[in-house]
Amino acid sequence: MTGVPGSDGGELVLTCRDLRKRFGDRLAVDGVSFSIASGECYGLLGPNGAGKTTTISMVCGLLQRDGGEVIVAGEPIDHRSTGPKAAIGYVPQEVALYPDLTGAENLRFFGRLYGLTGAVLDERVDAALATVGLADRGDDRVEEYSGGMRRRANIAAGLLHQPRLLVLDEPTVGVDPQSRNAILEAVHGQRAGGLAVLYTTHYMEEAERVCDRVGVIDEGHLVAEGTRRELVAQVGGRDRLRIAATGDLAVFAAACRELPAVEEAEVSDGGAGVELLATDGRKLLRAVVDCADRSGVELASVEVVELDLEAVFLNLTGKALRD
């Protein structure tokens, strides 16, 4: 069975509908629904205890759900499924490798579990190691790897069987900057090849960098979903434009107030320029330049300060991501 088209025209690889899971008296996941298209990276963000890991476990068929539906690459999946799970590459937060084996030996072992043999297995192992930047360290034992290298090898194991969906649970926790960059670059490269990615992280800058859309989960509920710009709009966020200029700034500020997207325009403290509060500030730049010309003002610089995901997350949940 094939998938169905996503909203952007890409084929839907993952569809979750109304996922629910209870542990005793605690409702850990309550009605969570989202989808991921081919080539898309979807970030699932939430504070500790929000329900991220429980959701991921149900998506991967590792945990029996109390309700809802999961479809991966067109096939329904649950904790009893076998075939559909082959479409998923799951990379857990804890490194799941044998430390006394080399990186390549680990991958060959996991590859055989997927039914890979001979030249195909050798090619997949070499390709997976190259993808995560470990092509020259495949013959070293994993126990000799740094923490970041172990996490990169962990991702290689998840990519080995060429899954349709890659699930990454906190893949960069505690790694060095070089390994973090290698991991993020690997994620970006795999998306370009059509892989769908479900990504959880405690680092908001990572979500900004690699995720096309994010879902914010809190206390078991998906409280918001969308691109960064869409989430900013949901919480009523506005961009701030800081304009350094010389000339009649009061006239310039008054002209800027007439622009439809501008809510506030005031001469900055110290009289060094004008500050605007506006919707989608980057689209205003040409209009701001025109206002300056009409007002006889000379611009020195324009800085657009956009509301970031950290601020959106705090607004939606009342918590910092790392709480």
Contacts in CASP RR format, 6 or more apart in sequence:
PFRMAT RR
TARGET T0000
AUTHOR 0000-0000-0000
METHOD contacts of the structure
MODEL  1
MTGVPGSDGGELVLTCRDLRKRFGDRLAVDGVSFSIASGECYGLLGPNGA
GKTTTISMVCGLLQRDGGEVIVAGEPIDHRSTGPKAAIGYVPQEVALYPD
LTGAENLRFFGRLYGLTGAVLDERVDAALATVGLADRGDDRVEEYSGGMR
RRANIAAGLLHQPRLLVLDEPTVGVDPQSRNAILEAVHGQRAGGLAVLYT
THYMEEAERVCDRVGVIDEGHLVAEGTRRELVAQVGGRDRLRIAATGDLA
VFAAACRELPAVEEAEVSDGGAGVELLATDGRKLLRAVVDCADRSGVELA
SVEVVELDLEAVFLNLTGKALRD
1 74 0 8 1.000
1 75 0 8 1.000
2 11 0 8 1.000
2 74 0 8 1.000
3 11 0 8 1.000
3 12 0 8 1.000
3 13 0 8 1.000
3 73 0 8 1.000
3 74 0 8 1.000
4 11 0 8 1.000
4 12 0 8 1.000
4 15 0 8 1.000
4 74 0 8 1.000
5 11 0 8 1.000
5 12 0 8 1.000
6 12 0 8 1.000
6 35 0 8 1.000
6 37 0 8 1.000
7 37 0 8 1.000
8 37 0 8 1.000
8 40 0 8 1.000
9 37 0 8 1.000
10 37 0 8 1.000
10 38 0 8 1.000
10 39 0 8 1.000
10 40 0 8 1.000
11 37 0 8 1.000
11 38 0 8 1.000
12 35 0 8 1.000
12 36 0 8 1.000
12 37 0 8 1.000
12 38 0 8 1.000
12 71 0 8 1.000
12 74 0 8 1.000
13 36 0 8 1.000
13 37 0 8 1.000
13 38 0 8 1.000
13 72 0 8 1.000
13 73 0 8 1.000
13 87 0 8 1.000
13 164 0 8 1.000
13 165 0 8 1.000
13 196 0 8 1.000
14 35 0 8 1.000
14 36 0 8 1.000
14 42 0 8 1.000
14 59 0 8 1.000
14 70 0 8 1.000
14 71 0 8 1.000
14 72 0 8 1.000
14 165 0 8 1.000
14 196 0 8 1.000
14 198 0 8 1.000
15 35 0 8 1.000
15 69 0 8 1.000
15 70 0 8 1.000
15 71 0 8 1.000
16 32 0 8 1.000
16 33 0 8 1.000
16 34 0 8 1.000
16 35 0 8 1.000
16 55 0 8 1.000
16 58 0 8 1.000
16 59 0 8 1.000
16 68 0 8 1.000
16 69 0 8 1.000
16 70 0 8 1.000
17 33 0 8 1.000
17 68 0 8 1.000
17 69 0 8 1.000
17 70 0 8 1.000
18 31 0 8 1.000
18 32 0 8 1.000
18 33 0 8 1.000
18 67 0 8 1.000
18 68 0 8 1.000
18 69 0 8 1.000
19 29 0 8 1.000
19 31 0 8 1.000
19 32 0 8 1.000
19 33 0 8 1.000
19 55 0 8 1.000
19 58 0 8 1.000
19 65 0 8 1.000
19 67 0 8 1.000
19 68 0 8 1.000
19 69 0 8 1.000
19 70 0 8 1.000
20 27 0 8 1.000
20 29 0 8 1.000
20 30 0 8 1.000
20 31 0 8 1.000
20 32 0 8 1.000
20 65 0 8 1.000
20 66 0 8 1.000
20 67 0 8 1.000
20 68 0 8 1.000
21 27 0 8 1.000
21 28 0 8 1.000
21 29 0 8 1.000
21 54 0 8 1.000
21 58 0 8 1.000
21 63 0 8 1.000
21 65 0 8 1.000
21 66 0 8 1.000
21 67 0 8 1.000
22 28 0 8 1.000
22 66 0 8 1.000
27 220 0 8 1.000
28 49 0 8 1.000
28 51 0 8 1.000
28 54 0 8 1.000
28 220 0 8 1.000
29 51 0 8 1.000
29 54 0 8 1.000
29 55 0 8 1.000
29 58 0 8 1.000
29 65 0 8 1.000
29 220 0 8 1.000
30 220 0 8 1.000
30 221 0 8 1.000
31 68 0 8 1.000
31 220 0 8 1.000
31 221 0 8 1.000
31 222 0 8 1.000
32 55 0 8 1.000
32 217 0 8 1.000
32 220 0 8 1.000
32 221 0 8 1.000
32 222 0 8 1.000
33 222 0 8 1.000
34 42 0 8 1.000
34 44 0 8 1.000
34 215 0 8 1.000
34 222 0 8 1.000
34 225 0 8 1.000
36 42 0 8 1.000
36 165 0 8 1.000
36 196 0 8 1.000
36 197 0 8 1.000
36 198 0 8 1.000
37 196 0 8 1.000
38 164 0 8 1.000
38 194 0 8 1.000
38 195 0 8 1.000
38 196 0 8 1.000
39 191 0 8 1.000
39 192 0 8 1.000
39 193 0 8 1.000
39 194 0 8 1.000
39 195 0 8 1.000
39 196 0 8 1.000
39 197 0 8 1.000
40 191 0 8 1.000
40 196 0 8 1.000
40 197 0 8 1.000
40 212 0 8 1.000
40 213 0 8 1.000
41 187 0 8 1.000
41 191 0 8 1.000
41 196 0 8 1.000
41 197 0 8 1.000
41 199 0 8 1.000
41 210 0 8 1.000
41 211 0 8 1.000
41 212 0 8 1.000
42 196 0 8 1.000
42 197 0 8 1.000
42 198 0 8 1.000
42 199 0 8 1.000
42 211 0 8 1.000
42 212 0 8 1.000
42 213 0 8 1.000
42 214 0 8 1.000
42 215 0 8 1.000
43 198 0 8 1.000
43 199 0 8 1.000
43 200 0 8 1.000
43 201 0 8 1.000
43 207 0 8 1.000
43 211 0 8 1.000
43 213 0 8 1.000
43 214 0 8 1.000
43 215 0 8 1.000
44 52 0 8 1.000
44 55 0 8 1.000
44 56 0 8 1.000
44 198 0 8 1.000
44 199 0 8 1.000
44 200 0 8 1.000
44 214 0 8 1.000
44 215 0 8 1.000
44 217 0 8 1.000
45 52 0 8 1.000
45 200 0 8 1.000
45 201 0 8 1.000
45 204 0 8 1.000
45 207 0 8 1.000
45 214 0 8 1.000
45 215 0 8 1.000
45 216 0 8 1.000
45 217 0 8 1.000
45 309 0 8 1.000
45 313 0 8 1.000
45 321 0 8 1.000
46 52 0 8 1.000
46 200 0 8 1.000
46 216 0 8 1.000
46 217 0 8 1.000
46 218 0 8 1.000
46 313 0 8 1.000
46 317 0 8 1.000
46 321 0 8 1.000
47 218 0 8 1.000
47 317 0 8 1.000
47 319 0 8 1.000
47 320 0 8 1.000
47 321 0 8 1.000
47 322 0 8 1.000
47 323 0 8 1.000
48 322 0 8 1.000
48 323 0 8 1.000
50 217 0 8 1.000
50 218 0 8 1.000
50 219 0 8 1.000
50 220 0 8 1.000
51 217 0 8 1.000
51 220 0 8 1.000
52 169 0 8 1.000
52 200 0 8 1.000
52 217 0 8 1.000
53 93 0 8 1.000
53 169 0 8 1.000
53 200 0 8 1.000
54 63 0 8 1.000
55 217 0 8 1.000
56 167 0 8 1.000
56 169 0 8 1.000
56 198 0 8 1.000
56 200 0 8 1.000
57 63 0 8 1.000
58 64 0 8 1.000
58 65 0 8 1.000
58 70 0 8 1.000
59 70 0 8 1.000
59 72 0 8 1.000
59 77 0 8 1.000
59 88 0 8 1.000
59 167 0 8 1.000
59 198 0 8 1.000
60 85 0 8 1.000
60 88 0 8 1.000
60 90 0 8 1.000
60 167 0 8 1.000
61 70 0 8 1.000
61 77 0 8 1.000
61 78 0 8 1.000
61 79 0 8 1.000
61 81 0 8 1.000
61 85 0 8 1.000
62 79 0 8 1.000
62 90 0 8 1.000
63 79 0 8 1.000
64 78 0 8 1.000
64 79 0 8 1.000
65 78 0 8 1.000
65 79 0 8 1.000
69 76 0 8 1.000
70 76 0 8 1.000
70 77 0 8 1.000
70 78 0 8 1.000
71 77 0 8 1.000
72 84 0 8 1.000
72 85 0 8 1.000
72 87 0 8 1.000
72 88 0 8 1.000
72 164 0 8 1.000
72 165 0 8 1.000
73 84 0 8 1.000
73 87 0 8 1.000
73 164 0 8 1.000
73 165 0 8 1.000
75 81 0 8 1.000
75 83 0 8 1.000
75 84 0 8 1.000
75 87 0 8 1.000
76 84 0 8 1.000
77 84 0 8 1.000
77 85 0 8 1.000
86 114 0 8 1.000
86 161 0 8 1.000
86 163 0 8 1.000
87 163 0 8 1.000
87 164 0 8 1.000
87 165 0 8 1.000
88 163 0 8 1.000
88 164 0 8 1.000
88 165 0 8 1.000
88 166 0 8 1.000
88 167 0 8 1.000
89 158 0 8 1.000
89 159 0 8 1.000
89 161 0 8 1.000
89 163 0 8 1.000
89 165 0 8 1.000
89 166 0 8 1.000
89 167 0 8 1.000
90 158 0 8 1.000
90 167 0 8 1.000
90 169 0 8 1.000
91 154 0 8 1.000
91 155 0 8 1.000
91 157 0 8 1.000
91 158 0 8 1.000
91 166 0 8 1.000
91 167 0 8 1.000
91 168 0 8 1.000
91 169 0 8 1.000
91 171 0 8 1.000
92 154 0 8 1.000
92 169 0 8 1.000
93 169 0 8 1.000
93 170 0 8 1.000
93 171 0 8 1.000
93 173 0 8 1.000
95 147 0 8 1.000
95 150 0 8 1.000
95 151 0 8 1.000
95 153 0 8 1.000
95 154 0 8 1.000
96 154 0 8 1.000
96 157 0 8 1.000
97 103 0 8 1.000
97 106 0 8 1.000
97 142 0 8 1.000
97 150 0 8 1.000
97 153 0 8 1.000
97 154 0 8 1.000
97 157 0 8 1.000
98 105 0 8 1.000
98 106 0 8 1.000
98 109 0 8 1.000
98 142 0 8 1.000
99 141 0 8 1.000
99 142 0 8 1.000
99 143 0 8 1.000
100 141 0 8 1.000
100 142 0 8 1.000
100 143 0 8 1.000
101 109 0 8 1.000
101 141 0 8 1.000
101 142 0 8 1.000
102 138 0 8 1.000
102 139 0 8 1.000
102 140 0 8 1.000
102 141 0 8 1.000
102 142 0 8 1.000
103 129 0 8 1.000
103 134 0 8 1.000
103 137 0 8 1.000
103 138 0 8 1.000
103 139 0 8 1.000
103 140 0 8 1.000
103 141 0 8 1.000
103 142 0 8 1.000
103 145 0 8 1.000
103 153 0 8 1.000
103 156 0 8 1.000
104 125 0 8 1.000
104 129 0 8 1.000
104 138 0 8 1.000
104 139 0 8 1.000
106 142 0 8 1.000
106 153 0 8 1.000
106 157 0 8 1.000
107 124 0 8 1.000
107 125 0 8 1.000
107 128 0 8 1.000
107 129 0 8 1.000
107 153 0 8 1.000
107 156 0 8 1.000
107 157 0 8 1.000
107 160 0 8 1.000
108 121 0 8 1.000
108 125 0 8 1.000
110 157 0 8 1.000
110 158 0 8 1.000
110 160 0 8 1.000
111 121 0 8 1.000
111 124 0 8 1.000
111 125 0 8 1.000
111 160 0 8 1.000
111 161 0 8 1.000
112 121 0 8 1.000
114 160 0 8 1.000
114 161 0 8 1.000
116 124 0 8 1.000
116 160 0 8 1.000
116 161 0 8 1.000
124 160 0 8 1.000
124 161 0 8 1.000
124 162 0 8 1.000
125 160 0 8 1.000
126 135 0 8 1.000
128 156 0 8 1.000
128 157 0 8 1.000
128 158 0 8 1.000
128 159 0 8 1.000
128 160 0 8 1.000
129 135 0 8 1.000
129 137 0 8 1.000
129 138 0 8 1.000
129 153 0 8 1.000
129 156 0 8 1.000
131 155 0 8 1.000
131 156 0 8 1.000
131 159 0 8 1.000
131 186 0 8 1.000
131 189 0 8 1.000
131 190 0 8 1.000
132 152 0 8 1.000
132 153 0 8 1.000
132 155 0 8 1.000
132 156 0 8 1.000
132 159 0 8 1.000
132 182 0 8 1.000
132 183 0 8 1.000
132 186 0 8 1.000
133 152 0 8 1.000
133 182 0 8 1.000
133 186 0 8 1.000
134 149 0 8 1.000
134 152 0 8 1.000
134 153 0 8 1.000
134 156 0 8 1.000
137 145 0 8 1.000
137 149 0 8 1.000
142 150 0 8 1.000
142 153 0 8 1.000
145 153 0 8 1.000
146 176 0 8 1.000
146 179 0 8 1.000
147 174 0 8 1.000
147 175 0 8 1.000
147 176 0 8 1.000
147 179 0 8 1.000
148 174 0 8 1.000
148 175 0 8 1.000
148 176 0 8 1.000
148 179 0 8 1.000
149 179 0 8 1.000
151 171 0 8 1.000
151 172 0 8 1.000
151 173 0 8 1.000
151 175 0 8 1.000
151 179 0 8 1.000
151 183 0 8 1.000
152 179 0 8 1.000
152 182 0 8 1.000
152 183 0 8 1.000
152 186 0 8 1.000
154 171 0 8 1.000
155 168 0 8 1.000
155 171 0 8 1.000
155 183 0 8 1.000
155 186 0 8 1.000
158 166 0 8 1.000
159 166 0 8 1.000
159 190 0 8 1.000
163 195 0 8 1.000
164 195 0 8 1.000
164 196 0 8 1.000
165 195 0 8 1.000
165 196 0 8 1.000
165 197 0 8 1.000
165 198 0 8 1.000
166 187 0 8 1.000
166 190 0 8 1.000
166 195 0 8 1.000
166 196 0 8 1.000
166 197 0 8 1.000
166 198 0 8 1.000
167 197 0 8 1.000
167 198 0 8 1.000
168 187 0 8 1.000
168 197 0 8 1.000
168 198 0 8 1.000
168 199 0 8 1.000
168 200 0 8 1.000
169 200 0 8 1.000
170 200 0 8 1.000
170 201 0 8 1.000
170 202 0 8 1.000
171 183 0 8 1.000
171 199 0 8 1.000
171 201 0 8 1.000
172 179 0 8 1.000
172 180 0 8 1.000
172 183 0 8 1.000
172 184 0 8 1.000
172 201 0 8 1.000
172 203 0 8 1.000
172 206 0 8 1.000
173 202 0 8 1.000
175 183 0 8 1.000
180 206 0 8 1.000
184 206 0 8 1.000
184 209 0 8 1.000
184 210 0 8 1.000
187 197 0 8 1.000
187 199 0 8 1.000
187 210 0 8 1.000
188 210 0 8 1.000
190 197 0 8 1.000
191 197 0 8 1.000
197 210 0 8 1.000
199 206 0 8 1.000
199 207 0 8 1.000
199 210 0 8 1.000
199 211 0 8 1.000
201 207 0 8 1.000
202 321 0 8 1.000
202 322 0 8 1.000
204 308 0 8 1.000
204 309 0 8 1.000
204 310 0 8 1.000
204 313 0 8 1.000
204 321 0 8 1.000
207 214 0 8 1.000
207 309 0 8 1.000
208 228 0 8 1.000
208 308 0 8 1.000
208 309 0 8 1.000
212 227 0 8 1.000
213 225 0 8 1.000
213 226 0 8 1.000
213 227 0 8 1.000
214 225 0 8 1.000
214 226 0 8 1.000
214 227 0 8 1.000
214 228 0 8 1.000
214 231 0 8 1.000
214 309 0 8 1.000
215 222 0 8 1.000
215 224 0 8 1.000
215 225 0 8 1.000
215 226 0 8 1.000
216 222 0 8 1.000
216 223 0 8 1.000
216 224 0 8 1.000
216 225 0 8 1.000
216 231 0 8 1.000
216 312 0 8 1.000
216 313 0 8 1.000
216 316 0 8 1.000
216 317 0 8 1.000
217 223 0 8 1.000
218 316 0 8 1.000
218 317 0 8 1.000
218 319 0 8 1.000
223 316 0 8 1.000
223 317 0 8 1.000
224 231 0 8 1.000
224 234 0 8 1.000
224 235 0 8 1.000
224 312 0 8 1.000
224 316 0 8 1.000
225 231 0 8 1.000
228 308 0 8 1.000
228 309 0 8 1.000
228 312 0 8 1.000
229 280 0 8 1.000
231 309 0 8 1.000
231 312 0 8 1.000
231 316 0 8 1.000
232 306 0 8 1.000
232 307 0 8 1.000
232 312 0 8 1.000
233 279 0 8 1.000
234 312 0 8 1.000
235 307 0 8 1.000
235 312 0 8 1.000
235 315 0 8 1.000
235 316 0 8 1.000
237 307 0 8 1.000
237 312 0 8 1.000
238 263 0 8 1.000
238 277 0 8 1.000
238 278 0 8 1.000
238 279 0 8 1.000
238 307 0 8 1.000
239 277 0 8 1.000
239 278 0 8 1.000
239 279 0 8 1.000
239 280 0 8 1.000
239 281 0 8 1.000
239 282 0 8 1.000
239 304 0 8 1.000
239 305 0 8 1.000
239 306 0 8 1.000
239 307 0 8 1.000
240 275 0 8 1.000
240 276 0 8 1.000
240 277 0 8 1.000
240 278 0 8 1.000
240 304 0 8 1.000
240 305 0 8 1.000
241 275 0 8 1.000
241 276 0 8 1.000
241 277 0 8 1.000
241 278 0 8 1.000
241 281 0 8 1.000
241 284 0 8 1.000
241 288 0 8 1.000
241 302 0 8 1.000
241 303 0 8 1.000
241 304 0 8 1.000
241 305 0 8 1.000
242 268 0 8 1.000
242 273 0 8 1.000
242 275 0 8 1.000
242 302 0 8 1.000
242 303 0 8 1.000
242 305 0 8 1.000
243 273 0 8 1.000
243 274 0 8 1.000
243 275 0 8 1.000
243 276 0 8 1.000
243 288 0 8 1.000
243 299 0 8 1.000
243 301 0 8 1.000
243 302 0 8 1.000
243 303 0 8 1.000
244 272 0 8 1.000
244 273 0 8 1.000
244 299 0 8 1.000
244 300 0 8 1.000
244 301 0 8 1.000
244 302 0 8 1.000
245 252 0 8 1.000
245 273 0 8 1.000
245 274 0 8 1.000
245 292 0 8 1.000
245 297 0 8 1.000
245 298 0 8 1.000
245 299 0 8 1.000
245 300 0 8 1.000
246 297 0 8 1.000
246 298 0 8 1.000
246 300 0 8 1.000
247 295 0 8 1.000
247 296 0 8 1.000
247 297 0 8 1.000
247 298 0 8 1.000
248 295 0 8 1.000
248 296 0 8 1.000
248 297 0 8 1.000
249 267 0 8 1.000
249 271 0 8 1.000
249 273 0 8 1.000
249 274 0 8 1.000
249 297 0 8 1.000
250 267 0 8 1.000
251 295 0 8 1.000
251 296 0 8 1.000
251 297 0 8 1.000
252 274 0 8 1.000
252 291 0 8 1.000
252 292 0 8 1.000
252 295 0 8 1.000
252 296 0 8 1.000
252 297 0 8 1.000
253 265 0 8 1.000
253 266 0 8 1.000
253 267 0 8 1.000
253 274 0 8 1.000
254 265 0 8 1.000
255 291 0 8 1.000
255 294 0 8 1.000
255 295 0 8 1.000
256 262 0 8 1.000
256 265 0 8 1.000
256 274 0 8 1.000
256 276 0 8 1.000
256 288 0 8 1.000
256 291 0 8 1.000
257 264 0 8 1.000
257 265 0 8 1.000
259 278 0 8 1.000
259 284 0 8 1.000
259 287 0 8 1.000
259 288 0 8 1.000
259 291 0 8 1.000
261 278 0 8 1.000
261 279 0 8 1.000
261 280 0 8 1.000
261 281 0 8 1.000
261 283 0 8 1.000
261 284 0 8 1.000
262 276 0 8 1.000
262 277 0 8 1.000
262 278 0 8 1.000
262 284 0 8 1.000
263 277 0 8 1.000
263 278 0 8 1.000
263 279 0 8 1.000
264 275 0 8 1.000
264 276 0 8 1.000
264 277 0 8 1.000
265 274 0 8 1.000
265 275 0 8 1.000
265 276 0 8 1.000
265 277 0 8 1.000
266 274 0 8 1.000
266 275 0 8 1.000
267 273 0 8 1.000
267 274 0 8 1.000
268 274 0 8 1.000
268 275 0 8 1.000
276 284 0 8 1.000
276 288 0 8 1.000
278 284 0 8 1.000
281 304 0 8 1.000
281 306 0 8 1.000
282 304 0 8 1.000
282 306 0 8 1.000
285 302 0 8 1.000
285 304 0 8 1.000
288 299 0 8 1.000
288 302 0 8 1.000
289 299 0 8 1.000
291 297 0 8 1.000
292 298 0 8 1.000
292 299 0 8 1.000
310 320 0 8 1.000
310 321 0 8 1.000
313 319 0 8 1.000
313 320 0 8 1.000
313 321 0 8 1.000
314 320 0 8 1.000
END
